[in-house]
Amino acid sequence: MNLKLALPFALASLIAACGGGGGTPTGTVRLSLTDSPACGYDNVFVTVEKVRVHQSGGANDNEAGWSEVVLPTPQRVDLLTLTNGTLLPLGQTELPAGTYTQMRLVLGNKPPPGSPQGTLANSIKPTGGAETELTTPSGQQSGLKMNVNITVPAGQVADFSIDFDACKSFVKSGNSGDYIIKPVLAVTPIVSSAAQRVVGYVDPALAVGSTSISLQVGGVPVKGTVPGANGSFVLYPVPAGTYDLVVTSASRATAVMTGVPVTNTTVTTVNALATAIAPPTLAQGTRSVTGNVSPATATVRALQVLSGGPTIETHWAAVDAASGDFTFTLPIDPPVRTAYAFNPPTMTLLPDTLALGLYTIEARSGSDTDTQAIDTKAAVPPVTLTLP
């Protein structure tokens, strides 16, 4: 898809019954779509029809008060093209000013008009596999639900980005060959088109799809991407704050840069190509860790605690939607770390030997969690995680 041709949509507005009358203050909400890195996929296509917002987080599908941003024509987009700061405009609408706590991304069950015969509206192509239709019943009917807390001021335009995490949102279902959607979406306010971003370089040798670059707070990724062809990366949009930059790549140690600032006024440059982040090649290799989680709808990830902090998420496991089985391939070597410095003359990554081989496997479903500590310096027995 040529995004430059797809982006200039006409911006359509459709205001649902919002209970307002004459003189009700209004504002405008503007929405875009972006993606975090994907793991193990060549393409992830979704067909977007509209986005719905409501001031009540518990509003049902047919309740009054929904406002909608409707695309003039449904747009089929490969989420994997929306990385490194690329945004796909979805449109804007005028609506009653106030705070909105529910958003739904509605996917179409038919490809856009004029699509080639055989085009699938929503599909996924695993690396080395065939394109497979996605099972997205909720997305096609009521929409993929997001609990949000966004404010639309009277007389102003409120700009937001919907981050559709393709890596974490699609899982295989048993031996059926089917993939289903378990949506992981986040909404970020866009305060500045020039700031709210972190830019830098990893070693060009890491410019492959298996490399992940993310900004995290307390082990929770806020924004992620994959590097460009020369190792460059852009993380945008990112809320103002202080983050840990985490780089993971096959056959390399996990690299962490702590204390990375993000502001609404300037771009944060973490390094230049000459000082590219180059995690060392693994000397002790990797360890395969298998397990099972119940219920199978839970999410599973691997965390590491660095000496004196912080906690970081290093890997995310795809949980089989039928069996609850999952597999990790985790580095045994210790993570390497450095602290953020403005325009550093060199990039020195020091091994955190106290974290050597140590991980916590965490399962989560809603507010419920279960964890198990493991040590990958030796073979790890199967991990069993159970949630209420």
Secondary structure, 3 states (H helix, E strand, C coil): CCHHHHCCCCCCCECCCCCCCCCCCEEEEEEEEECCCCCCEEEEEEEEEEEEEECCCCCCCCCCCCEEEEEEEEEEEEHHHCCCCCCEEEEEEEEECEEEEEEEEEECCCCCCCCCCCCCCCEEEECCCCCEEEECHHHHCCCEEEEEEEEECCCCEEEEEEEECHHHHEEEECCCCEEEECCCEEEEECCCCCCCCEEEEECHHHCCCCCEEEEEECCEEEEEECCCCCCEEEECCCCCEEEEEEEECCCECCEEEEEEEECCCCCEECCCHHHCECCCECCCCEEEEEEEEECCCCEEEEEEECCCCCEEEEEEECCCCCCCEEEEEEECCCCEEEECCCCCCCCCCEECHHHCCEEEEEEEECCEEEEEEEECCCCCCCEEEECC
